């Protein structure tokens, strides 16, 4: 091995790296962003669980139990409601995870030594968070029961304690597949679409065919829509395959409208492709475009959309950033349509944001493409 030739090749490659500042910046920023997200923003802990309380007893004992929940760091009592309907609507809107229902015979049963039952209504569409929340709630109830028993051990008849009757809505068996598959469809579409779109314009520059396209009367908006349409058909096929696998093979229940699901998926797919096209218009190097496409599609869709990690447990600045992640809204829609069977009454705002995102990013992509080829 000739050290002189080795040094020359090394110097040549270093010069190429330095002369491509975009690729260099992407390579250096990617581990920084990943470490920042994994180390700071992500947490599997579940606390400050949004909770509604329906107190049908209005007794000192029921108020003491409510105080036990509100005093725990794991629960955040949002409101005390007057019927089941308010709890059901709040769970459908993903405003709460748990509804605590105290029946009208709660204090009476405690007084005569019978087991006093309370009801926990849990949103099971996020099976991991639901299981953890159930454990925390049962722990608070067990602590309250021990305190009641200790205070009344000498009373006759002895207290019967408190029992929690748990009812998990939308995913009663807490099957992880029912929670993961709808969100995974959104993540897969985001990654595939962004990476497909990010290579379109960059490939033309690298292959030297962009000059040929520029010599034709094709306008930038026609070029953008043509490339988006071709990849949209491919992404649509991927989406249908993902839906088939989720429903038929994994058995995830599709309780809502499949028309709404397909329409929202098409809007989301178009927006993701437009984002990839925007990235591709920024770079003339396929590697740099691919790296940036992966960085801006996989990481946000997987980590900042609520797919795996609860957004409520992340730092406030990360929660603010998550509002510009389109996968967040599409995952809300897929879970609502698949597991809850809800429609536009609850999902219209998510769909509206996806439409605004798709239109806005398309405008930016065409504008950037026009600047590049001007």
N, C-alpha and C positions, 0 to 999 in steps of 0.2 A: 504493500500500500504506500502510495506516494503522499506524504503529508502536504506537500505544496499544492498538489491537485485537490486534495481534500479541503484545504483552506480556501482555495479559489471557488470551489463549488459552494462551500458554506457561505462565503462572502456574497456570491451571486444570489443565493436564495434569500439571504437577509436583506439584500437590496430590493428584491422583488416584494418581500413582505412590507418593508418600510414604504415602498412606492404605492402600496395599496392600503391607504389609511382606513378605509371603510371596513375591509376584511380584518385588519389588525384590531380595530376598535371592537368589532363584533366578537372576535375571539377572546379579547381581554375582558369585555363586559359580561359575557355569558356566565362564566364561573362566579363572578361577583354577584350578579343578579340572583343566580340559583342559591348561593350561600345565604344571601340576604333573605330570600323568601323562605327557604327551608329552616334557617336558624332563628329567624325573628318572627315571621308572620304566621307560620303554620303551627297549629296546636291541636292535639287530639282531645284536650280537656274540654269539658262541657260545663259551663257555669252561666249564671244570669239567664236561666231558661225562662222565656216569656210564658206567663201563666195567667189564666183567668180562673176566678173563684166564683162558684155558684153556691152560696150559703143559704140553704133552705131552712135552717134551724134557728139561726140568730140567737144563740145562747152563749153564755160565757165560755163554755167548753169549745164551741166551734170557733169563737173569736181567738181563743188561745191557740188552737191548731193553726189558724190562718197566720197568727203572729209567728209561730214556729217556722212556717214556710217563708214568710217575708223576711225573717231574721237570718235565714240561711243564705250564704253567698251563691248557692246553686240556683236559686229561684228569684224571679223578678215578677212580682204581682202587678200585672198591667191594669186590671180592673176587677171589680166585683159585679157580676151580671145577675140578671133576674130569671134567666131561662136557659135551656139547653141550646136553643137556636143560635144565641149569640156565640156560644163556644164553637158550634159547628161552623158558622160562617167565618170566625176568626181562624180556625184551623185551615179551612179551604183557602183563605187569603194568605196563609203562611205567616200570620201575625203572632201566633202562639204555637207552642209545642205541647202544652199540657193544659187540661181543664180539670180543676179540682171541684168535685160536687159533694156537698155535705147534706145528707137527707134530713128531713124534719124530725126524725126520731133519734137523732144522734145523741143528744144529751139525755134523753129519756132512757135509752138502752144502757148508757153508762151508769145511770142512777140505779137501775134495777139489777145490775150485774150481768146483763146480756152483752155479747160482743157488738160493738158499735161499728157499723160498716160505712165506709166512704168510698166514693168512686173516682177513679183516675181515668180520664179520657186522653189518650196519647196519640199524636200524629205519627203513624208508623211509616210514612213515605220515606223517611230517613231512618233506616233500621238501626244503624249504629248509635246515632244520637238518641233515638227513642229508647233503646235498651239501657243506655247510661242514665237517661233522665228517669226512667222507671226505677232503677236502682236507688238513685238519690231520693226520689219521692218516698219510696218504701222505707228508706233509712230515716227520714224525718218523721214519718208516721210511727215507726217502731220506737223512736226516741220519745215521741209524745205519749205513746201507750205505756212505756216504762215509767214515765213521770206520773201519769195518772194512777198507775198501779201502786207506785211507791207512796203516793200521798193518801191513798185510801185503803191500805192493807188492813187497817183495823175496822174498817167499815163493814157492816152487815146489810145486805149480802156483799161479797167481795166483787170488785169491778171485773167486767168481762173483757176489758181491753179493746183495742181498735184494730179492725181488719180493713185492708185495702182491697177493693174489687177493681182490678185493672181491665180496661177495655181499650185495645189498640185498634185505631181506625186505619183503614186503607191498606194495611199490611199486617194483618193480625198475627201471622206466624213470625214476623220480623225476619223474613227471608232477605238476605243481603243482595241476592240477584235482582229482586224487585226494585231495590234502591239503586243498585249500581248500573244496571243495563240502560235505563232511560237516560241517565246522565252520560254514560259512556258513548251513546249514539251521538250526542252533541259534541263531545270531545273528539271523537274520530272524524266527524264531518269538518270540524274546525281545523284540525291538523292537515287532513288530506286536501281540503280546499285551499288553505293558505299556502301550502307547499306547492301545489299544482300551479296556482296563480303566480307565485313568486318567481317561477322559472320561465314564464312565457316571453316577456320582453327581453330579459337578460340573455336568453338563449338566442334570440334574433341578433343581438349585438355580437355575441361571441362567435356565432356561425357566419357572420358577415352578410346575413340576408336582410338586415334592417334597411340597408341602402336600397335594395331592390324594392322593398315595400314603400319606401319614401318616394321612389320614382313613379309610383302609381298614384292615381287620383284618390286613393283611400284616405278618408279623414280620420283624425285621432279617435273620435267617438265611435266610428265604424270599426276601427281596429280593436278598440277596447271591447265593444259589445260582441264582436265576432269571436275574439279569444275567450271571453267569458261564457258565451253560449256553448262553445265546444266543450269546455271543461265542466260546464253546468250539467251537461248530459252524463258525463262520467261520474260526477259527484252525486247526481240523482240516482244512478245505478247503485253506487255504494250505499246510499241512504236506504234504498229499498232492500238491499241485501241485509243491512244492519237491522232494519225493522223485522224482516222475516226471521232472522236468527233470534232476535229478542223475543218475539211473540211465539214462534213455533217451537224452536229448540229449547229456549230457556223458560218458556211458559209464563212470561211476564204478562199480567192481565192488561188488556187495552180496554178500559172502561169508558173512555170518552170518545169524541168524534175523530175518526181517522181522517176525515177531510180537513179538519182544523189542524191536525198533526202534520199532514203532508204539506198544507199551505204554509204553516209556520216554518217547517223544515226547509222549504224552497226559499223562503225569504232569508232565513239564516244562512243557507248555503250560498246564495247570491252575494250576501254581504261579506262572507268569508272569502269568496273568490275575488271580490272587488278589492279587499284588503291585500290579498296576495298580489294582484295586478299593480296596486299602488306601490308595494315594496319592489316589485320587479322593475317598475319605471324609475325607481331611485338608483338602481345599480346596473352596471353593465357587465357584471361578473356573476356567473351562476352560483358559485360557491358562496359569495357574500350574500346574494339574495336568498339562498336556501338557509343559511345560518340565521339571517334576520327573520325569515318566515317562521322557522322553528322557534326562535326565541320569543316571537310575538304571538304565536298561536298555541303551541303545546303548553308552555309554562302558565300563561294566564288561564287557558281553558281548563287545565288540570288542577291548578292550585288556587286560583282566585275566583272561581265560579260557584263555589259551594258544592262541587261535585263530590269531594271526599271530606274536605275540612270545613267545619262550620264557620261561616263568615262572621258570626256574632262574637267569636272568640279571638278574632284578629285585631291588631292595633287599629285605631280609628283611621289612620292615614291609609292603611291597606284597604279598609272597607270603602273609603272614598274612591280609591283607584278602581276597586271592583265594579263601580257603577258604570265604567266605560267598557267593561268586558261583555261582549254580546252573548257569550256562552252562558253567562249567569242567567239571563232572561230566558234563553231557549231551554235551559235545564229546568227552570221553574215551570215552563210550559209542558215539557215532556213528562215531568213527574205529576203535574196536575191532570193531564189528559190520560196518562197511563193508569195511575193508581187511584186518583180521586174522581175521575170522570167529570171534571168541571169544564165549563165552556168559556165563551167570550165574556160572560158576565164577570168572571174573576180574572181572566187572562188577557183582556183587551189592552191593558197598559203595557204588558210585556211585549205583545205583538206590535203595538204602535212604536215602541222603542226599537225593535228589530227593523221595522220598515224605515224609520228615520236613519238608523245606522247604515242600512244598505244603500239608501239614496245618497246620503252624505258622503260615504266612502267612494261610491261610484263617481260622484262629481269630482272629488279630490284626485282619483286615479286618472280620469280623463284630462284634468288640468295638468297634472304632473307629466303625463305622456305628451301633451301638447308642448310643454316647456322643453322636454328632452329632445324632441325631434324638430324643434323650431330652428 
